[in-house]
Each structure stands twice: as C-alpha cells, then as structure tokens.
C-alpha cells in the first residue's frame, strides 16, 4: 500500500485499529442486547467494507486492511462482537486515540485524505448508532439514536475536528 511508508508502524496501527474501535465504542455507547448489537456490528463492518471503494487512497488502504483482518460481511462472514471490559474507560480510550489519529493525519496525510478519513470514522459511528432502536416493546417505541449514542458520536466528531 502506497500510503503506509508515510507512517511508522505504530501510527499505521492506530489508523487501521481506529475504525473497528469506533464501531465497538458506538455499539457500546448504549446497551442494546445481543440481537441489536449484532445488527450494529454488521452495519459498522459493512460501512468499513464499503470504504474500499473510497476515492481516498488512505481510506481505501485502511478499509482493506481492516476487512482483511476481520472478514468481509458482504461475503457472509460474521464479525466477532467485541466488548470493552470497562465501558467508560473504553469509550474514553477511543476518543483519545481519535485525537491521536487527528494529530497523525494533520502532520503526515494529504489534506483531502485526512478529511476523508475523519469523515469516514464519523460515518462508521453514524451507521452503528442508527442500525438498531434501543428500548421499546415488541418493536414499538424506543429511540433510533439515544442521548448516550449521540454523545459518543459528537465527542468523536469533536476529537477529529469534523
């Protein structure tokens, strides 16, 4: 991948690890139950996989790396559902790593690639939090996006300066 030489192994690891970390955090911002969490994960991984067609070389490369490591939901592979051992610490860690990614991108990426990557991460969070309603009974009522999910998404966007 032609974008990797710009970045150290540690920096590339942050950029490649962050999309899935955003997916985990967005799915855990609100406790939804197993079925809804699976829906959120599928939506998040599909959004990541779709980015292999991005016009941004950086986003394409990162998305390809993530799919190669985690499997392709578009080919029927089910991603493993991962949970943070400590939800609050996990959410905070993802926001901190998003700030670090923003600094890496500002220093090393082409401006268009940096903007595309940051926007893509927020798009992943949006897809996850909108994938399943929370609350309600027998499919009636509930919130499409809860205040906790919106808060995570907004904190992520602020960290990335989107």
N, C-alpha and C positions, 0 to 999 in steps of 0.2 A: 504494500500500500504506500502510495507516494506521500501521504501525509505524516506517517509515523516518524521519519527521520528528524522532523522538526522538534519532536517531543522526546524527553527522556522516557525510559521505561515506566518510571513512577507516574509521570504526567499522563502518558498514554493509558496507563491503568486507571487513573482517575476518570479520564474522559470516557473510556469504554465501560467502566463499572457504574458510572452515574445513571445512565438511563434505567437500568434494572433497579438500582437503589431508589430512584424516583418512583418507579412502579410499586415497589414494596411499601414505601412510605405513604404513597397516595392510597393504597389499598388498606393500610392500617390506620389511616387518619381517623377512621370511624370503624367500629366493629360491626361487621355486616353478616356474619355467619358463613359457613363453608361454601354454599352454592353461590352466593353473591360475590364472595371473594374470588372464586374460580372465574366468574364472569368478568370481574375487574381485571384479573390477571390475563385472561385471554384477550381482552380489549387492549390492554397495555402492550402485550407482546406483539399483537397484530400491528399496532401503531409503530412499534420499533421496527418490525419486519418491513413494513411499507416504506420506511425511510431508506431502504436500499435503492430506491428509485429517486432519491433526492437529487436536486441539481447541485447540491453542495458536496464536494469531494470529501470533506471531513465527515459530514453526517452519513454519507454512503458508507464510508470506511468503518466508522464506529458501529453503525447498524449491522453491517455484515459481520463484524467481529462478535457482536452480542448474539446474533442469530446462530452463528457457527458454534458458539459456546453453549447456548441454551436450547437450541432446537427451533424449528420453524413451525409455528402454529398454523400457518397457511398450508402446510403439508400434513396436518393432523397430529403433529407432535404436541403433547400437553406439557406446558412448562411446569416445573415444580413450584409449588406455592411455598414461599419462604416468609417466615415471620421474624421480627426483631424479638430478642429475648426481653428487652426493655423498650416498650413502645415509645415513650417520651424521649429517651436517650437516642433511639434510632432515628426519630424524626429530626431531632436537633443535629445529629451527625450528618444526615443527608443535606440539610440546609448549609452546614459548614462546608461540606465537600462541594456543594454548588458554588459557594463563594470562591473556593479554591479553583474550581474549573473556570470561573469567570476571569480570575486573575491570569491563569494559564492562557486562556484564549486571547485576552487583551494583549498579552506580551508576545504571543507566538503565531496566532492564527491570522489569516486574511480576514479583514473586517466582515466580508459577506459570509464566510464560513462560520465565524464566531457568532454572528447574528442568527444564522440558520440553526446552529447547534443549540443556542439558548432557547430560541422559539420552539424547536423540536422537543426539548425537555418539558416545557410547559404544556405542549400539545399532548405528550405522553400522560402527564398528570391529569389534564382535562379529560382524556379518553377514559382513564381509570375511574375517576370520581363520578363520571356520568354513566358508567356502564351498568350500574345496578342501584335501584332505590334502596334506601335504608328506612327501616320502620314499616309501619302499616300492617294490615292484617289481610291475609288471603289475596295479596296483590293490590289491595286498595289503600290509598293514602301513602304516607311516607314521604321522604324527601329525596329528590333526584340527586341533589348535592347538599350535604349537610353543612352547617357552620364550621365544623372541625375540618371537613374536606376542603372547603373554600379557604379556610385559614392556611392550611398547608400549601395549597396551590398559590395563594397570594404571597406567602413567605418565600416560596421557591422563585416566583417571578421577581420579587424584590432582590433576592440574593443574586440572581442572574442579571438584574437590571434590564428586564424585558419590559 
